[in-house]
Amino acid sequence: MRPGYGIGVMADILGLDALLAQLMTALGLAMVAGNGFAMWKHARGEVPEGVKGAYRPGRARFLLAVGLVISIWGLAGLVI
């Protein structure tokens, strides 16, 4: 194998580091948006059609916080 050629070079060529950070940011923001929307709909007293389970505010807040952490982590990976 030639010096300076390997997995690190392929990751740079394909942009895998940036892609992973973008995917993490997108996943985190989707979690924030989805759980925020669920909390907003529940506060308005609306229930989606065909839903059998009960609204669990603790779970929605926890997943919103997890999504926020993931999106901040992804953005930090893009910036740094």
N, CA, C and O atoms as CSV, one atom per row, in Angstrom:
chain,resi,resn,atom,element,x,y,z
A,1,MET,N,N,0.837,-1.173,0.000
A,1,MET,CA,C,0.000,0.000,0.000
A,1,MET,C,C,0.886,1.242,0.000
A,1,MET,O,O,1.883,1.306,0.720
A,2,ARG,N,N,0.520,2.206,-0.798
A,2,ARG,CA,C,1.309,3.432,-0.885
A,2,ARG,C,C,1.112,4.288,0.360
A,2,ARG,O,O,0.026,4.299,0.939
A,3,PRO,N,N,2.147,5.003,0.775
A,3,PRO,CA,C,1.986,5.899,1.924
A,3,PRO,C,C,1.003,7.022,1.597
A,3,PRO,O,O,1.011,7.563,0.491
A,4,GLY,N,N,0.178,7.359,2.545
A,4,GLY,CA,C,-0.773,8.447,2.351
A,4,GLY,C,C,-2.059,8.027,1.663
A,4,GLY,O,O,-2.910,8.865,1.364
A,5,TYR,N,N,-2.203,6.742,1.414
A,5,TYR,CA,C,-3.425,6.268,0.765
A,5,TYR,C,C,-4.061,5.229,1.668
A,5,TYR,O,O,-3.404,4.274,2.082
A,6,GLY,N,N,-5.318,5.409,1.969
A,6,GLY,CA,C,-5.991,4.449,2.838
A,6,GLY,C,C,-7.404,4.877,3.125
A,6,GLY,O,O,-8.020,5.614,2.356
A,7,ILE,N,N,-7.910,4.405,4.244
A,7,ILE,CA,C,-9.299,4.657,4.606
A,7,ILE,C,C,-9.543,6.138,4.843
A,7,ILE,O,O,-10.587,6.663,4.456
A,8,GLY,N,N,-8.598,6.815,5.472
A,8,GLY,CA,C,-8.754,8.247,5.736
A,8,GLY,C,C,-8.876,9.054,4.464
A,8,GLY,O,O,-9.642,10.016,4.403
A,9,VAL,N,N,-8.123,8.667,3.446
A,9,VAL,CA,C,-8.185,9.376,2.171
A,9,VAL,C,C,-9.531,9.139,1.501
A,9,VAL,O,O,-10.116,10.066,0.942
A,10,MET,N,N,-10.023,7.916,1.553
A,10,MET,CA,C,-11.324,7.611,0.938
A,10,MET,C,C,-12.452,8.349,1.652
A,10,MET,O,O,-13.398,8.812,1.015
A,11,ALA,N,N,-12.350,8.456,2.971
A,11,ALA,CA,C,-13.370,9.196,3.728
A,11,ALA,C,C,-13.364,10.664,3.331
A,11,ALA,O,O,-14.417,11.296,3.249
A,12,ASP,N,N,-12.181,11.203,3.086
A,12,ASP,CA,C,-12.087,12.602,2.658
A,12,ASP,C,C,-12.644,12.788,1.247
A,12,ASP,O,O,-13.330,13.773,0.973
A,13,ILE,N,N,-12.351,11.853,0.363
A,13,ILE,CA,C,-12.823,11.958,-1.016
A,13,ILE,C,C,-14.346,11.866,-1.071
A,13,ILE,O,O,-14.993,12.648,-1.768
A,14,LEU,N,N,-14.913,10.920,-0.343
A,14,LEU,CA,C,-16.361,10.715,-0.368
A,14,LEU,C,C,-17.110,11.680,0.546
A,14,LEU,O,O,-18.327,11.816,0.420
A,15,GLY,N,N,-16.423,12.344,1.449
A,15,GLY,CA,C,-17.067,13.276,2.365
A,15,GLY,C,C,-17.915,12.589,3.420
A,15,GLY,O,O,-18.957,13.109,3.818
A,16,LEU,N,N,-17.475,11.423,3.874
A,16,LEU,CA,C,-18.275,10.647,4.824
A,16,LEU,C,C,-18.410,11.332,6.180
A,16,LEU,O,O,-19.437,11.192,6.844
A,17,ASP,N,N,-17.388,12.066,6.594
A,17,ASP,CA,C,-17.466,12.771,7.881
A,17,ASP,C,C,-18.579,13.819,7.852
A,17,ASP,O,O,-19.373,13.919,8.788
A,18,ALA,N,N,-18.629,14.585,6.786
A,18,ALA,CA,C,-19.664,15.615,6.662
A,18,ALA,C,C,-21.042,14.977,6.493
A,18,ALA,O,O,-22.032,15.482,7.023
A,19,LEU,N,N,-21.103,13.872,5.758
A,19,LEU,CA,C,-22.386,13.198,5.550
A,19,LEU,C,C,-22.947,12.670,6.864
A,19,LEU,O,O,-24.141,12.802,7.132
A,20,LEU,N,N,-22.089,12.075,7.681
A,20,LEU,CA,C,-22.539,11.565,8.978
A,20,LEU,C,C,-23.032,12.689,9.874
A,20,LEU,O,O,-24.045,12.541,10.558
A,21,ALA,N,N,-22.328,13.808,9.874
A,21,ALA,CA,C,-22.753,14.954,10.678
A,21,ALA,C,C,-24.086,15.511,10.171
A,21,ALA,O,O,-24.937,15.904,10.968
A,22,GLN,N,N,-24.267,15.544,8.861
A,22,GLN,CA,C,-25.534,16.021,8.299
A,22,GLN,C,C,-26.678,15.080,8.638
A,22,GLN,O,O,-27.780,15.535,8.945
A,23,LEU,N,N,-26.435,13.772,8.588
A,23,LEU,CA,C,-27.474,12.803,8.940
A,23,LEU,C,C,-27.849,12.895,10.415
A,23,LEU,O,O,-29.025,12.789,10.763
A,24,MET,N,N,-26.859,13.091,11.283
A,24,MET,CA,C,-27.148,13.250,12.709
A,24,MET,C,C,-27.967,14.508,12.960
A,24,MET,O,O,-28.910,14.497,13.752
A,25,THR,N,N,-27.605,15.590,12.282
A,25,THR,CA,C,-28.343,16.841,12.442
A,25,THR,C,C,-29.780,16.668,11.967
A,25,THR,O,O,-30.713,17.116,12.633
A,26,ALA,N,N,-29.961,16.022,10.822
A,26,ALA,CA,C,-31.308,15.819,10.281
A,26,ALA,C,C,-32.147,14.930,11.192
A,26,ALA,O,O,-33.322,15.214,11.421
A,27,LEU,N,N,-31.561,13.865,11.708
A,27,LEU,CA,C,-32.290,12.974,12.607
A,27,LEU,C,C,-32.698,13.705,13.884
A,27,LEU,O,O,-33.838,13.587,14.333
A,28,GLY,N,N,-31.773,14.455,14.463
A,28,GLY,CA,C,-32.076,15.200,15.687
A,28,GLY,C,C,-33.160,16.235,15.474
A,28,GLY,O,O,-34.066,16.372,16.296
A,29,LEU,N,N,-33.070,16.974,14.360
A,29,LEU,CA,C,-34.096,17.988,14.088
A,29,LEU,C,C,-35.451,17.353,13.799
A,29,LEU,O,O,-36.487,17.924,14.140
A,30,ALA,N,N,-35.453,16.172,13.171
A,30,ALA,CA,C,-36.718,15.473,12.935
A,30,ALA,C,C,-37.346,15.029,14.255
A,30,ALA,O,O,-38.565,15.092,14.417
A,31,MET,N,N,-36.517,14.582,15.193
A,31,MET,CA,C,-37.042,14.197,16.504
A,31,MET,C,C,-37.594,15.406,17.247
A,31,MET,O,O,-38.647,15.323,17.878
A,32,VAL,N,N,-36.886,16.528,17.172
A,32,VAL,CA,C,-37.354,17.747,17.832
A,32,VAL,C,C,-38.671,18.208,17.211
A,32,VAL,O,O,-39.611,18.544,17.932
A,33,ALA,N,N,-38.745,18.224,15.891
A,33,ALA,CA,C,-39.956,18.687,15.214
A,33,ALA,C,C,-41.139,17.758,15.477
A,33,ALA,O,O,-42.247,18.223,15.747
A,34,GLY,N,N,-40.911,16.455,15.401
A,34,GLY,CA,C,-41.993,15.496,15.605
A,34,GLY,C,C,-42.547,15.521,17.016
A,34,GLY,O,O,-43.763,15.545,17.204
A,35,ASN,N,N,-41.674,15.514,18.004
A,35,ASN,CA,C,-42.144,15.527,19.382
A,35,ASN,C,C,-42.705,16.884,19.779
A,35,ASN,O,O,-43.653,16.964,20.560
A,36,GLY,N,N,-42.123,17.950,19.244
A,36,GLY,CA,C,-42.693,19.276,19.496
A,36,GLY,C,C,-44.092,19.401,18.916
A,36,GLY,O,O,-44.979,19.986,19.538
A,37,PHE,N,N,-44.287,18.850,17.720
A,37,PHE,CA,C,-45.606,18.875,17.092
A,37,PHE,C,C,-46.615,18.045,17.883
A,37,PHE,O,O,-47.773,18.437,18.029
A,38,ALA,N,N,-46.165,16.886,18.398
A,38,ALA,CA,C,-47.051,16.048,19.213
A,38,ALA,C,C,-47.447,16.763,20.498
A,38,ALA,O,O,-48.599,16.689,20.925
A,39,MET,N,N,-46.491,17.456,21.115
A,39,MET,CA,C,-46.806,18.198,22.336
A,39,MET,C,C,-47.758,19.352,22.043
A,39,MET,O,O,-48.662,19.625,22.833
A,40,TRP,N,N,-47.566,20.026,20.921
A,40,TRP,CA,C,-48.427,21.142,20.538
A,40,TRP,C,C,-49.850,20.661,20.244
A,40,TRP,O,O,-50.820,21.294,20.662
A,41,LYS,N,N,-49.975,19.535,19.520
A,41,LYS,CA,C,-51.300,18.990,19.215
A,41,LYS,C,C,-52.013,18.560,20.497
A,41,LYS,O,O,-53.219,18.767,20.636
A,42,HIS,N,N,-51.274,17.963,21.431
A,42,HIS,CA,C,-51.889,17.537,22.682
A,42,HIS,C,C,-52.353,18.743,23.500
A,42,HIS,O,O,-53.405,18.696,24.138
A,43,ALA,N,N,-51.576,19.810,23.480
A,43,ALA,CA,C,-51.957,21.013,24.227
A,43,ALA,C,C,-53.231,21.625,23.655
A,43,ALA,O,O,-54.002,22.246,24.387
A,44,ARG,N,N,-53.460,21.456,22.359
A,44,ARG,CA,C,-54.676,21.970,21.716
A,44,ARG,C,C,-55.854,21.014,21.872
A,44,ARG,O,O,-56.981,21.356,21.515
A,45,GLY,N,N,-55.597,19.806,22.408
A,45,GLY,CA,C,-56.662,18.834,22.632
A,45,GLY,C,C,-56.985,17.991,21.414
A,45,GLY,O,O,-58.035,17.350,21.381
A,46,GLU,N,N,-56.127,17.971,20.420
A,46,GLU,CA,C,-56.365,17.202,19.205
A,46,GLU,C,C,-55.699,15.835,19.317
A,46,GLU,O,O,-54.617,15.699,19.889
A,47,VAL,N,N,-56.367,14.824,18.760
A,47,VAL,CA,C,-55.847,13.463,18.757
A,47,VAL,C,C,-55.803,12.992,17.301
A,47,VAL,O,O,-56.793,13.133,16.584
A,48,PRO,N,N,-54.666,12.432,16.849
A,48,PRO,CA,C,-54.595,11.929,15.483
A,48,PRO,C,C,-55.585,10.786,15.254
A,48,PRO,O,O,-55.928,10.056,16.184
A,49,GLU,N,N,-56.035,10.640,14.019
A,49,GLU,CA,C,-56.982,9.574,13.689
A,49,GLU,C,C,-56.302,8.216,13.792
A,49,GLU,O,O,-55.151,8.058,13.388
A,50,GLY,N,N,-57.013,7.251,14.327
A,50,GLY,CA,C,-56.523,5.885,14.393
A,50,GLY,C,C,-55.516,5.605,15.484
A,50,GLY,O,O,-54.913,4.532,15.493
A,51,VAL,N,N,-55.312,6.532,16.407
A,51,VAL,CA,C,-54.347,6.328,17.482
A,51,VAL,C,C,-55.058,5.646,18.642
A,51,VAL,O,O,-56.105,6.101,19.103
A,52,LYS,N,N,-54.465,4.536,19.109
A,52,LYS,CA,C,-55.072,3.794,20.211
A,52,LYS,C,C,-54.415,4.101,21.547
A,52,LYS,O,O,-55.081,4.071,22.582
A,53,GLY,N,N,-53.115,4.396,21.543
A,53,GLY,CA,C,-52.379,4.623,22.777
A,53,GLY,C,C,-52.609,6.008,23.350
A,53,GLY,O,O,-53.116,6.906,22.678
A,54,ALA,N,N,-52.228,6.157,24.597
A,54,ALA,CA,C,-52.365,7.436,25.294
A,54,ALA,C,C,-51.131,8.291,25.062
A,54,ALA,O,O,-50.045,7.774,24.803
A,55,TYR,N,N,-51.303,9.581,25.155
A,55,TYR,CA,C,-50.193,10.527,25.056
A,55,TYR,C,C,-49.363,10.445,26.329
A,55,TYR,O,O,-49.906,10.509,27.432
A,56,ARG,N,N,-48.058,10.304,26.180
A,56,ARG,CA,C,-47.173,10.226,27.337
A,56,ARG,C,C,-46.234,11.426,27.305
A,56,ARG,O,O,-45.260,11.435,26.552
A,57,PRO,N,N,-46.526,12.443,28.125
A,57,PRO,CA,C,-45.732,13.669,28.069
A,57,PRO,C,C,-44.273,13.479,28.475
A,57,PRO,O,O,-43.395,14.154,27.937
A,58,GLY,N,N,-44.001,12.577,29.409
A,58,GLY,CA,C,-42.621,12.337,29.822
A,58,GLY,C,C,-41.776,11.789,28.681
A,58,GLY,O,O,-40.628,12.191,28.495
A,59,ARG,N,N,-42.354,10.868,27.919
A,59,ARG,CA,C,-41.646,10.296,26.784
A,59,ARG,C,C,-41.407,11.347,25.708
A,59,ARG,O,O,-40.324,11.410,25.125
A,60,ALA,N,N,-42.413,12.166,25.445
A,60,ALA,CA,C,-42.271,13.205,24.419
A,60,ALA,C,C,-41.188,14.208,24.807
A,60,ALA,O,O,-40.393,14.612,23.958
A,61,ARG,N,N,-41.144,14.612,26.064
A,61,ARG,CA,C,-40.114,15.556,26.517
A,61,ARG,C,C,-38.723,14.928,26.456
A,61,ARG,O,O,-37.760,15.578,26.049
A,62,PHE,N,N,-38.623,13.651,26.864
A,62,PHE,CA,C,-37.343,12.955,26.830
A,62,PHE,C,C,-36.819,12.849,25.396
A,62,PHE,O,O,-35.654,13.150,25.138
A,63,LEU,N,N,-37.671,12.425,24.466
A,63,LEU,CA,C,-37.244,12.282,23.079
A,63,LEU,C,C,-36.958,13.635,22.436
A,63,LEU,O,O,-36.097,13.729,21.560
A,64,LEU,N,N,-37.658,14.673,22.851
A,64,LEU,CA,C,-37.355,16.018,22.370
A,64,LEU,C,C,-35.955,16.434,22.834
A,64,LEU,O,O,-35.188,17.004,22.058
A,65,ALA,N,N,-35.626,16.152,24.088
A,65,ALA,CA,C,-34.302,16.491,24.613
A,65,ALA,C,C,-33.210,15.672,23.923
A,65,ALA,O,O,-32.141,16.200,23.617
A,66,VAL,N,N,-33.474,14.390,23.679
A,66,VAL,CA,C,-32.504,13.544,22.975
A,66,VAL,C,C,-32.285,14.064,21.559
A,66,VAL,O,O,-31.150,14.120,21.087
A,67,GLY,N,N,-33.359,14.442,20.884
A,67,GLY,CA,C,-33.233,15.004,19.541
A,67,GLY,C,C,-32.449,16.303,19.533
A,67,GLY,O,O,-31.679,16.563,18.609
A,68,LEU,N,N,-32.640,17.110,20.549
A,68,LEU,CA,C,-31.896,18.361,20.654
A,68,LEU,C,C,-30.397,18.097,20.839
A,68,LEU,O,O,-29.564,18.765,20.228
A,69,VAL,N,N,-30.065,17.125,21.680
A,69,VAL,CA,C,-28.656,16.771,21.898
A,69,VAL,C,C,-28.034,16.225,20.614
A,69,VAL,O,O,-26.914,16.594,20.262
A,70,ILE,N,N,-28.754,15.350,19.917
A,70,ILE,CA,C,-28.232,14.780,18.676
A,70,ILE,C,C,-28.035,15.859,17.620
A,70,ILE,O,O,-27.022,15.857,16.921
A,71,SER,N,N,-28.978,16.775,17.494
A,71,SER,CA,C,-28.844,17.819,16.476
A,71,SER,C,C,-27.695,18.780,16.817
A,71,SER,O,O,-26.980,19.215,15.914
A,72,ILE,N,N,-27.505,19.112,18.075
A,72,ILE,CA,C,-26.375,19.963,18.468
A,72,ILE,C,C,-25.057,19.232,18.216
A,72,ILE,O,O,-24.081,19.840,17.777
A,73,TRP,N,N,-25.031,17.953,18.488
A,73,TRP,CA,C,-23.834,17.157,18.253
A,73,TRP,C,C,-23.512,17.112,16.747
A,73,TRP,O,O,-22.353,17.240,16.353
A,74,GLY,N,N,-24.535,16.932,15.924
A,74,GLY,CA,C,-24.325,16.926,14.483
A,74,GLY,C,C,-23.860,18.271,13.956
A,74,GLY,O,O,-22.977,18.334,13.101
A,75,LEU,N,N,-24.452,19.350,14.461
A,75,LEU,CA,C,-24.018,20.686,14.039
A,75,LEU,C,C,-22.582,20.971,14.479
A,75,LEU,O,O,-21.815,21.595,13.746
A,76,ALA,N,N,-22.228,20.519,15.662
A,76,ALA,CA,C,-20.851,20.703,16.120
A,76,ALA,C,C,-19.884,19.931,15.232
A,76,ALA,O,O,-18.776,20.397,14.963
A,77,GLY,N,N,-20.298,18.753,14.777
A,77,GLY,CA,C,-19.456,17.985,13.871
A,77,GLY,C,C,-19.280,18.651,12.527
A,77,GLY,O,O,-18.244,18.481,11.883
A,78,LEU,N,N,-20.269,19.404,12.091
A,78,LEU,CA,C,-20.148,20.124,10.828
A,78,LEU,C,C,-19.255,21.353,10.964
A,78,LEU,O,O,-18.493,21.679,10.054
A,79,VAL,N,N,-19.352,22.030,12.101
A,79,VAL,CA,C,-18.618,23.288,12.299
A,79,VAL,C,C,-17.159,23.036,12.669
A,79,VAL,O,O,-16.254,23.689,12.149
A,80,ILE,N,N,-16.945,22.093,13.560
A,80,ILE,CA,C,-15.573,21.850,14.062
A,80,ILE,C,C,-14.797,20.977,13.101
A,80,ILE,O,O,-13.632,20.667,13.352
